[in-house]
Amino acid sequence: MNWQKILAAERTITIVGSIAVGSSGVYAFVVAGLCRIMFNLDENLTLLWIGIPLFVMFLIVHICLLPKQLRKAGLIK
């Protein structure tokens, strides 16, 4: 592998990883906040038992689905 391919792979991993972590965090925070308000739950309980599992689930889904969408948008090759 030459250095251009290594840099392209590193760029793709960085872009997909950072967008996946950011969007997963936002979605998990919004859903946990709505559950906290609707069911009148404690903040620590909500973030621990709803927010973290949702974050992990969204992260896995985003890592699987984002590369196709980012290629369509032209952010990665």
NUVO-522136 format. One record per atom (N, C-alpha, C, O): residue number from 1; residue in one letter; atom name; x, y, z. Coordinates in nm, 2 decimals. Layout:
BEGIN
@torti NUM&drenlo A&dodo CA&east X&north Y&up Z
...
% end
This chain:
BEGIN
@torti 1&drenlo M&dodo N&east 0.08&north -0.12&up 0.00
@torti 1&drenlo M&dodo CA&east 0.00&north 0.00&up 0.00
@torti 1&drenlo M&dodo C&east 0.09&north 0.12&up 0.00
@torti 1&drenlo M&dodo O&east 0.18&north 0.14&up 0.08
@torti 2&drenlo N&dodo N&east 0.06&north 0.22&up -0.09
@torti 2&drenlo N&dodo CA&east 0.14&north 0.34&up -0.09
@torti 2&drenlo N&dodo C&east 0.07&north 0.44&up 0.01
@torti 2&drenlo N&dodo O&east -0.03&north 0.42&up 0.07
@torti 3&drenlo W&dodo N&east 0.14&north 0.55&up 0.03
@torti 3&drenlo W&dodo CA&east 0.10&north 0.64&up 0.13
@torti 3&drenlo W&dodo C&east -0.03&north 0.72&up 0.09
@torti 3&drenlo W&dodo O&east -0.11&north 0.76&up 0.18
@torti 4&drenlo Q&dodo N&east -0.06&north 0.73&up -0.04
@torti 4&drenlo Q&dodo CA&east -0.19&north 0.79&up -0.07
@torti 4&drenlo Q&dodo C&east -0.31&north 0.71&up -0.04
@torti 4&drenlo Q&dodo O&east -0.41&north 0.76&up 0.01
@torti 5&drenlo K&dodo N&east -0.30&north 0.58&up -0.05
@torti 5&drenlo K&dodo CA&east -0.41&north 0.49&up -0.02
@torti 5&drenlo K&dodo C&east -0.42&north 0.48&up 0.14
@torti 5&drenlo K&dodo O&east -0.53&north 0.48&up 0.19
@torti 6&drenlo I&dodo N&east -0.31&north 0.49&up 0.21
@torti 6&drenlo I&dodo CA&east -0.32&north 0.49&up 0.35
@torti 6&drenlo I&dodo C&east -0.39&north 0.62&up 0.40
@torti 6&drenlo I&dodo O&east -0.47&north 0.61&up 0.49
@torti 7&drenlo L&dodo N&east -0.35&north 0.73&up 0.34
@torti 7&drenlo L&dodo CA&east -0.41&north 0.86&up 0.38
@torti 7&drenlo L&dodo C&east -0.56&north 0.86&up 0.35
@torti 7&drenlo L&dodo O&east -0.64&north 0.92&up 0.42
@torti 8&drenlo A&dodo N&east -0.60&north 0.80&up 0.23
@torti 8&drenlo A&dodo CA&east -0.74&north 0.80&up 0.19
@torti 8&drenlo A&dodo C&east -0.82&north 0.71&up 0.29
@torti 8&drenlo A&dodo O&east -0.93&north 0.75&up 0.32
@torti 9&drenlo A&dodo N&east -0.76&north 0.60&up 0.33
@torti 9&drenlo A&dodo CA&east -0.83&north 0.51&up 0.42
@torti 9&drenlo A&dodo C&east -0.84&north 0.58&up 0.56
@torti 9&drenlo A&dodo O&east -0.95&north 0.57&up 0.62
@torti 10&drenlo E&dodo N&east -0.74&north 0.65&up 0.60
@torti 10&drenlo E&dodo CA&east -0.74&north 0.72&up 0.73
@torti 10&drenlo E&dodo C&east -0.85&north 0.83&up 0.73
@torti 10&drenlo E&dodo O&east -0.92&north 0.85&up 0.82
@torti 11&drenlo R&dodo N&east -0.85&north 0.90&up 0.62
@torti 11&drenlo R&dodo CA&east -0.95&north 1.01&up 0.60
@torti 11&drenlo R&dodo C&east -1.09&north 0.95&up 0.61
@torti 11&drenlo R&dodo O&east -1.18&north 1.01&up 0.67
@torti 12&drenlo T&dodo N&east -1.12&north 0.84&up 0.54
@torti 12&drenlo T&dodo CA&east -1.25&north 0.78&up 0.54
@torti 12&drenlo T&dodo C&east -1.29&north 0.74&up 0.68
@torti 12&drenlo T&dodo O&east -1.40&north 0.76&up 0.72
@torti 13&drenlo I&dodo N&east -1.20&north 0.67&up 0.75
@torti 13&drenlo I&dodo CA&east -1.23&north 0.62&up 0.88
@torti 13&drenlo I&dodo C&east -1.25&north 0.74&up 0.97
@torti 13&drenlo I&dodo O&east -1.35&north 0.73&up 1.06
@torti 14&drenlo T&dodo N&east -1.18&north 0.85&up 0.96
@torti 14&drenlo T&dodo CA&east -1.20&north 0.96&up 1.05
@torti 14&drenlo T&dodo C&east -1.33&north 1.03&up 1.02
@torti 14&drenlo T&dodo O&east -1.40&north 1.07&up 1.12
@torti 15&drenlo I&dodo N&east -1.36&north 1.05&up 0.90
@torti 15&drenlo I&dodo CA&east -1.49&north 1.12&up 0.86
@torti 15&drenlo I&dodo C&east -1.61&north 1.03&up 0.91
@torti 15&drenlo I&dodo O&east -1.70&north 1.08&up 0.97
@torti 16&drenlo V&dodo N&east -1.61&north 0.90&up 0.87
@torti 16&drenlo V&dodo CA&east -1.72&north 0.82&up 0.91
@torti 16&drenlo V&dodo C&east -1.73&north 0.81&up 1.06
@torti 16&drenlo V&dodo O&east -1.84&north 0.81&up 1.12
@torti 17&drenlo G&dodo N&east -1.62&north 0.79&up 1.13
@torti 17&drenlo G&dodo CA&east -1.62&north 0.77&up 1.27
@torti 17&drenlo G&dodo C&east -1.67&north 0.89&up 1.35
@torti 17&drenlo G&dodo O&east -1.75&north 0.89&up 1.44
@torti 18&drenlo S&dodo N&east -1.62&north 1.01&up 1.31
@torti 18&drenlo S&dodo CA&east -1.66&north 1.13&up 1.38
@torti 18&drenlo S&dodo C&east -1.81&north 1.17&up 1.35
@torti 18&drenlo S&dodo O&east -1.88&north 1.21&up 1.45
@torti 19&drenlo I&dodo N&east -1.85&north 1.15&up 1.23
@torti 19&drenlo I&dodo CA&east -1.99&north 1.18&up 1.20
@torti 19&drenlo I&dodo C&east -2.08&north 1.08&up 1.27
@torti 19&drenlo I&dodo O&east -2.19&north 1.12&up 1.32
@torti 20&drenlo A&dodo N&east -2.04&north 0.95&up 1.28
@torti 20&drenlo A&dodo CA&east -2.12&north 0.85&up 1.34
@torti 20&drenlo A&dodo C&east -2.13&north 0.88&up 1.49
@torti 20&drenlo A&dodo O&east -2.24&north 0.87&up 1.55
@torti 21&drenlo V&dodo N&east -2.02&north 0.91&up 1.56
@torti 21&drenlo V&dodo CA&east -2.02&north 0.94&up 1.70
@torti 21&drenlo V&dodo C&east -2.10&north 1.06&up 1.73
@torti 21&drenlo V&dodo O&east -2.18&north 1.06&up 1.83
@torti 22&drenlo G&dodo N&east -2.09&north 1.17&up 1.65
@torti 22&drenlo G&dodo CA&east -2.16&north 1.29&up 1.68
@torti 22&drenlo G&dodo C&east -2.31&north 1.27&up 1.66
@torti 22&drenlo G&dodo O&east -2.39&north 1.31&up 1.75
@torti 23&drenlo S&dodo N&east -2.35&north 1.21&up 1.55
@torti 23&drenlo S&dodo CA&east -2.50&north 1.19&up 1.53
@torti 23&drenlo S&dodo C&east -2.56&north 1.09&up 1.62
@torti 23&drenlo S&dodo O&east -2.67&north 1.11&up 1.66
@torti 24&drenlo S&dodo N&east -2.49&north 0.99&up 1.66
@torti 24&drenlo S&dodo CA&east -2.54&north 0.89&up 1.75
@torti 24&drenlo S&dodo C&east -2.56&north 0.96&up 1.89
@torti 24&drenlo S&dodo O&east -2.66&north 0.93&up 1.96
@torti 25&drenlo G&dodo N&east -2.47&north 1.04&up 1.93
@torti 25&drenlo G&dodo CA&east -2.48&north 1.11&up 2.06
@torti 25&drenlo G&dodo C&east -2.60&north 1.21&up 2.06
@torti 25&drenlo G&dodo O&east -2.67&north 1.21&up 2.16
@torti 26&drenlo V&dodo N&east -2.62&north 1.28&up 1.95
@torti 26&drenlo V&dodo CA&east -2.74&north 1.37&up 1.94
@torti 26&drenlo V&dodo C&east -2.87&north 1.29&up 1.95
@torti 26&drenlo V&dodo O&east -2.96&north 1.33&up 2.03
@torti 27&drenlo Y&dodo N&east -2.88&north 1.19&up 1.87
@torti 27&drenlo Y&dodo CA&east -3.00&north 1.11&up 1.87
@torti 27&drenlo Y&dodo C&east -3.03&north 1.04&up 2.00
@torti 27&drenlo Y&dodo O&east -3.15&north 1.04&up 2.05
@torti 28&drenlo A&dodo N&east -2.93&north 0.99&up 2.06
@torti 28&drenlo A&dodo CA&east -2.95&north 0.92&up 2.19
@torti 28&drenlo A&dodo C&east -2.99&north 1.02&up 2.30
@torti 28&drenlo A&dodo O&east -3.07&north 1.00&up 2.38
@torti 29&drenlo F&dodo N&east -2.93&north 1.14&up 2.30
@torti 29&drenlo F&dodo CA&east -2.96&north 1.25&up 2.39
@torti 29&drenlo F&dodo C&east -3.10&north 1.29&up 2.38
@torti 29&drenlo F&dodo O&east -3.17&north 1.31&up 2.48
@torti 30&drenlo V&dodo N&east -3.15&north 1.31&up 2.25
@torti 30&drenlo V&dodo CA&east -3.28&north 1.36&up 2.23
@torti 30&drenlo V&dodo C&east -3.39&north 1.25&up 2.28
@torti 30&drenlo V&dodo O&east -3.48&north 1.29&up 2.34
@torti 31&drenlo V&dodo N&east -3.36&north 1.13&up 2.24
@torti 31&drenlo V&dodo CA&east -3.46&north 1.02&up 2.28
@torti 31&drenlo V&dodo C&east -3.46&north 1.00&up 2.43
@torti 31&drenlo V&dodo O&east -3.56&north 0.99&up 2.49
@torti 32&drenlo A&dodo N&east -3.34&north 1.01&up 2.50
@torti 32&drenlo A&dodo CA&east -3.33&north 0.99&up 2.64
@torti 32&drenlo A&dodo C&east -3.40&north 1.11&up 2.71
@torti 32&drenlo A&dodo O&east -3.47&north 1.09&up 2.81
@torti 33&drenlo G&dodo N&east -3.39&north 1.23&up 2.66
@torti 33&drenlo G&dodo CA&east -3.45&north 1.35&up 2.71
@torti 33&drenlo G&dodo C&east -3.60&north 1.34&up 2.70
@torti 33&drenlo G&dodo O&east -3.68&north 1.37&up 2.79
@torti 34&drenlo L&dodo N&east -3.65&north 1.29&up 2.58
@torti 34&drenlo L&dodo CA&east -3.80&north 1.28&up 2.57
@torti 34&drenlo L&dodo C&east -3.85&north 1.17&up 2.66
@torti 34&drenlo L&dodo O&east -3.96&north 1.19&up 2.72
@torti 35&drenlo C&dodo N&east -3.78&north 1.06&up 2.68
@torti 35&drenlo C&dodo CA&east -3.82&north 0.96&up 2.77
@torti 35&drenlo C&dodo C&east -3.83&north 1.01&up 2.91
@torti 35&drenlo C&dodo O&east -3.92&north 0.98&up 2.99
@torti 36&drenlo R&dodo N&east -3.73&north 1.09&up 2.95
@torti 36&drenlo R&dodo CA&east -3.72&north 1.15&up 3.08
@torti 36&drenlo R&dodo C&east -3.84&north 1.24&up 3.11
@torti 36&drenlo R&dodo O&east -3.90&north 1.23&up 3.22
@torti 37&drenlo I&dodo N&east -3.88&north 1.32&up 3.01
@torti 37&drenlo I&dodo CA&east -3.99&north 1.41&up 3.03
@torti 37&drenlo I&dodo C&east -4.12&north 1.33&up 3.02
@torti 37&drenlo I&dodo O&east -4.21&north 1.36&up 3.11
@torti 38&drenlo M&dodo N&east -4.14&north 1.24&up 2.93
@torti 38&drenlo M&dodo CA&east -4.27&north 1.17&up 2.92
@torti 38&drenlo M&dodo C&east -4.30&north 1.08&up 3.04
@torti 38&drenlo M&dodo O&east -4.41&north 1.07&up 3.08
@torti 39&drenlo F&dodo N&east -4.20&north 1.01&up 3.09
@torti 39&drenlo F&dodo CA&east -4.22&north 0.91&up 3.19
@torti 39&drenlo F&dodo C&east -4.18&north 0.96&up 3.33
@torti 39&drenlo F&dodo O&east -4.18&north 0.88&up 3.43
@torti 40&drenlo N&dodo N&east -4.13&north 1.09&up 3.34
@torti 40&drenlo N&dodo CA&east -4.09&north 1.15&up 3.47
@torti 40&drenlo N&dodo C&east -3.99&north 1.07&up 3.54
@torti 40&drenlo N&dodo O&east -4.01&north 1.03&up 3.66
@torti 41&drenlo L&dodo N&east -3.88&north 1.03&up 3.47
@torti 41&drenlo L&dodo CA&east -3.77&north 0.95&up 3.52
@torti 41&drenlo L&dodo C&east -3.66&north 1.04&up 3.58
@torti 41&drenlo L&dodo O&east -3.65&north 1.16&up 3.55
@torti 42&drenlo D&dodo N&east -3.58&north 0.98&up 3.66
@torti 42&drenlo D&dodo CA&east -3.46&north 1.05&up 3.71
@torti 42&drenlo D&dodo C&east -3.36&north 1.07&up 3.60
@torti 42&drenlo D&dodo O&east -3.35&north 0.98&up 3.51
@torti 43&drenlo E&dodo N&east -3.28&north 1.17&up 3.61
@torti 43&drenlo E&dodo CA&east -3.19&north 1.20&up 3.50
@torti 43&drenlo E&dodo C&east -3.08&north 1.10&up 3.49
@torti 43&drenlo E&dodo O&east -3.04&north 1.05&up 3.38
@torti 44&drenlo N&dodo N&east -3.02&north 1.06&up 3.60
@torti 44&drenlo N&dodo CA&east -2.91&north 0.96&up 3.60
@torti 44&drenlo N&dodo C&east -2.96&north 0.82&up 3.55
@torti 44&drenlo N&dodo O&east -2.89&north 0.76&up 3.47
@torti 45&drenlo L&dodo N&east -3.08&north 0.79&up 3.59
@torti 45&drenlo L&dodo CA&east -3.14&north 0.66&up 3.55
@torti 45&drenlo L&dodo C&east -3.16&north 0.66&up 3.40
@torti 45&drenlo L&dodo O&east -3.13&north 0.56&up 3.33
@torti 46&drenlo T&dodo N&east -3.21&north 0.77&up 3.35
@torti 46&drenlo T&dodo CA&east -3.25&north 0.78&up 3.21
@torti 46&drenlo T&dodo C&east -3.12&north 0.78&up 3.12
@torti 46&drenlo T&dodo O&east -3.12&north 0.70&up 3.02
@torti 47&drenlo L&dodo N&east -3.02&north 0.85&up 3.16
@torti 47&drenlo L&dodo CA&east -2.90&north 0.85&up 3.08
@torti 47&drenlo L&dodo C&east -2.82&north 0.72&up 3.09
@torti 47&drenlo L&dodo O&east -2.76&north 0.68&up 2.99
@torti 48&drenlo L&dodo N&east -2.83&north 0.65&up 3.20
@torti 48&drenlo L&dodo CA&east -2.76&north 0.53&up 3.21
@torti 48&drenlo L&dodo C&east -2.83&north 0.41&up 3.14
@torti 48&drenlo L&dodo O&east -2.76&north 0.34&up 3.07
@torti 49&drenlo W&dodo N&east -2.96&north 0.40&up 3.16
@torti 49&drenlo W&dodo CA&east -3.03&north 0.28&up 3.11
@torti 49&drenlo W&dodo C&east -3.10&north 0.31&up 2.97
@torti 49&drenlo W&dodo O&east -3.13&north 0.21&up 2.91
@torti 50&drenlo I&dodo N&east -3.11&north 0.43&up 2.93
@torti 50&drenlo I&dodo CA&east -3.17&north 0.46&up 2.80
@torti 50&drenlo I&dodo C&east -3.07&north 0.52&up 2.71
@torti 50&drenlo I&dodo O&east -3.05&north 0.48&up 2.59
@torti 51&drenlo G&dodo N&east -3.00&north 0.62&up 2.75
@torti 51&drenlo G&dodo CA&east -2.90&north 0.69&up 2.67
@torti 51&drenlo G&dodo C&east -2.79&north 0.62&up 2.62
@torti 51&drenlo G&dodo O&east -2.75&north 0.62&up 2.50
@torti 52&drenlo I&dodo N&east -2.72&north 0.54&up 2.71
@torti 52&drenlo I&dodo CA&east -2.60&north 0.47&up 2.67
@torti 52&drenlo I&dodo C&east -2.63&north 0.35&up 2.58
@torti 52&drenlo I&dodo O&east -2.56&north 0.34&up 2.47
@torti 53&drenlo P&dodo N&east -2.73&north 0.27&up 2.61
@torti 53&drenlo P&dodo CA&east -2.76&north 0.16&up 2.51
@torti 53&drenlo P&dodo C&east -2.81&north 0.22&up 2.37
@torti 53&drenlo P&dodo O&east -2.78&north 0.16&up 2.27
@torti 54&drenlo L&dodo N&east -2.88&north 0.33&up 2.37
@torti 54&drenlo L&dodo CA&east -2.92&north 0.39&up 2.24
@torti 54&drenlo L&dodo C&east -2.80&north 0.44&up 2.17
@torti 54&drenlo L&dodo O&east -2.80&north 0.43&up 2.05
@torti 55&drenlo F&dodo N&east -2.71&north 0.50&up 2.24
@torti 55&drenlo F&dodo CA&east -2.59&north 0.55&up 2.18
@torti 55&drenlo F&dodo C&east -2.51&north 0.44&up 2.11
@torti 55&drenlo F&dodo O&east -2.47&north 0.46&up 2.00
@torti 56&drenlo V&dodo N&east -2.49&north 0.33&up 2.18
@torti 56&drenlo V&dodo CA&east -2.42&north 0.22&up 2.12
@torti 56&drenlo V&dodo C&east -2.50&north 0.16&up 2.00
@torti 56&drenlo V&dodo O&east -2.43&north 0.13&up 1.90
@torti 57&drenlo M&dodo N&east -2.63&north 0.15&up 2.01
@torti 57&drenlo M&dodo CA&east -2.71&north 0.10&up 1.90
@torti 57&drenlo M&dodo C&east -2.70&north 0.19&up 1.78
@torti 57&drenlo M&dodo O&east -2.68&north 0.14&up 1.66
@torti 58&drenlo F&dodo N&east -2.72&north 0.32&up 1.80
@torti 58&drenlo F&dodo CA&east -2.71&north 0.42&up 1.69
@torti 58&drenlo F&dodo C&east -2.57&north 0.42&up 1.63
@torti 58&drenlo F&dodo O&east -2.56&north 0.44&up 1.51
@torti 59&drenlo L&dodo N&east -2.47&north 0.41&up 1.71
@torti 59&drenlo L&dodo CA&east -2.33&north 0.41&up 1.66
@torti 59&drenlo L&dodo C&east -2.31&north 0.29&up 1.57
@torti 59&drenlo L&dodo O&east -2.25&north 0.31&up 1.46
@torti 60&drenlo I&dodo N&east -2.35&north 0.17&up 1.60
@torti 60&drenlo I&dodo CA&east -2.34&north 0.06&up 1.51
@torti 60&drenlo I&dodo C&east -2.42&north 0.08&up 1.38
@torti 60&drenlo I&dodo O&east -2.36&north 0.05&up 1.28
@torti 61&drenlo V&dodo N&east -2.54&north 0.12&up 1.39
@torti 61&drenlo V&dodo CA&east -2.62&north 0.15&up 1.27
@torti 61&drenlo V&dodo C&east -2.56&north 0.25&up 1.19
@torti 61&drenlo V&dodo O&east -2.55&north 0.24&up 1.06
@torti 62&drenlo H&dodo N&east -2.51&north 0.36&up 1.24
@torti 62&drenlo H&dodo CA&east -2.45&north 0.47&up 1.16
@torti 62&drenlo H&dodo C&east -2.32&north 0.42&up 1.10
@torti 62&drenlo H&dodo O&east -2.29&north 0.46&up 0.98
@torti 63&drenlo I&dodo N&east -2.24&north 0.35&up 1.17
@torti 63&drenlo I&dodo CA&east -2.11&north 0.30&up 1.10
@torti 63&drenlo I&dodo C&east -2.15&north 0.21&up 0.98
@torti 63&drenlo I&dodo O&east -2.07&north 0.21&up 0.89
@torti 64&drenlo C&dodo N&east -2.25&north 0.13&up 0.99
@torti 64&drenlo C&dodo CA&east -2.29&north 0.04&up 0.88
@torti 64&drenlo C&dodo C&east -2.35&north 0.12&up 0.77
@torti 64&drenlo C&dodo O&east -2.33&north 0.09&up 0.65
@torti 65&drenlo L&dodo N&east -2.43&north 0.22&up 0.79
@torti 65&drenlo L&dodo CA&east -2.51&north 0.29&up 0.69
@torti 65&drenlo L&dodo C&east -2.44&north 0.42&up 0.63
@torti 65&drenlo L&dodo O&east -2.47&north 0.46&up 0.52
@torti 66&drenlo L&dodo N&east -2.36&north 0.48&up 0.71
@torti 66&drenlo L&dodo CA&east -2.31&north 0.61&up 0.67
@torti 66&drenlo L&dodo C&east -2.22&north 0.61&up 0.55
@torti 66&drenlo L&dodo O&east -2.23&north 0.70&up 0.47
@torti 67&drenlo P&dodo N&east -2.13&north 0.51&up 0.53
@torti 67&drenlo P&dodo CA&east -2.04&north 0.52&up 0.41
@torti 67&drenlo P&dodo C&east -2.12&north 0.54&up 0.28
@torti 67&drenlo P&dodo O&east -2.07&north 0.61&up 0.19
@torti 68&drenlo K&dodo N&east -2.23&north 0.47&up 0.26
@torti 68&drenlo K&dodo CA&east -2.30&north 0.48&up 0.14
@torti 68&drenlo K&dodo C&east -2.36&north 0.62&up 0.12
@torti 68&drenlo K&dodo O&east -2.35&north 0.67&up 0.01
@torti 69&drenlo Q&dodo N&east -2.41&north 0.67&up 0.23
@torti 69&drenlo Q&dodo CA&east -2.47&north 0.81&up 0.22
@torti 69&drenlo Q&dodo C&east -2.36&north 0.91&up 0.20
@torti 69&drenlo Q&dodo O&east -2.38&north 1.01&up 0.13
@torti 70&drenlo L&dodo N&east -2.25&north 0.90&up 0.26
@torti 70&drenlo L&dodo CA&east -2.14&north 0.99&up 0.25
@torti 70&drenlo L&dodo C&east -2.08&north 0.99&up 0.11
@torti 70&drenlo L&dodo O&east -2.03&north 1.09&up 0.06
@torti 71&drenlo R&dodo N&east -2.08&north 0.87&up 0.05
@torti 71&drenlo R&dodo CA&east -2.03&north 0.86&up -0.09
@torti 71&drenlo R&dodo C&east -2.13&north 0.93&up -0.18
@torti 71&drenlo R&dodo O&east -2.08&north 1.00&up -0.28
@torti 72&drenlo K&dodo N&east -2.26&north 0.92&up -0.16
@torti 72&drenlo K&dodo CA&east -2.35&north 0.99&up -0.24
@torti 72&drenlo K&dodo C&east -2.34&north 1.14&up -0.23
@torti 72&drenlo K&dodo O&east -2.35&north 1.22&up -0.33
@torti 73&drenlo A&dodo N&east -2.31&north 1.19&up -0.11
@torti 73&drenlo A&dodo CA&east -2.29&north 1.33&up -0.08
@torti 73&drenlo A&dodo C&east -2.16&north 1.38&up -0.13
@torti 73&drenlo A&dodo O&east -2.14&north 1.50&up -0.14
@torti 74&drenlo G&dodo N&east -2.06&north 1.29&up -0.16
@torti 74&drenlo G&dodo CA&east -1.93&north 1.33&up -0.22
@torti 74&drenlo G&dodo C&east -1.83&north 1.36&up -0.11
@torti 74&drenlo G&dodo O&east -1.73&north 1.42&up -0.14
@torti 75&drenlo L&dodo N&east -1.86&north 1.33&up 0.02
@torti 75&drenlo L&dodo CA&east -1.76&north 1.35&up 0.12
@torti 75&drenlo L&dodo C&east -1.65&north 1.25&up 0.12
@torti 75&drenlo L&dodo O&east -1.53&north 1.29&up 0.16
@torti 76&drenlo I&dodo N&east -1.67&north 1.13&up 0.08
@torti 76&drenlo I&dodo CA&east -1.57&north 1.03&up 0.07
@torti 76&drenlo I&dodo C&east -1.58&north 0.96&up -0.07
@torti 76&drenlo I&dodo O&east -1.68&north 0.97&up -0.13
@torti 77&drenlo K&dodo N&east -1.47&north 0.90&up -0.11
@torti 77&drenlo K&dodo CA&east -1.46&north 0.83&up -0.24
@torti 77&drenlo K&dodo C&east -1.49&north 0.69&up -0.22
@torti 77&drenlo K&dodo O&east -1.49&north 0.61&up -0.32
% end
